[in-house]
Amino acid sequence: MSRRTFIRAFRSATGTTPSAWIRSRRLDAARRLLETTDLTIEQVAADCGFGNAATLRQNFAAAFSTSPTDYRSRFDTRPATSTGH
């Protein structure tokens, strides 16, 4: 199958291009890691195939209008530390 034929068939089946589909899956994986782990943004970027934190941040902001750090803060379930008062 030629590249052009593959892209047409892929778009017909998924409604998007292969590169957009892969980027979306990578962002889904990044969101899961941000929600459930304490990995650094650099580690999340590497684990999800973005290569570096800057690329993750750019793609994340474009897709979700927020930064990975701000997104993660929504899921922080650690209890607040007591000041002893």
Order of alpha helices (4+ residues) and beta strands (2+ residues): alpha-alpha-alpha-alpha-alpha
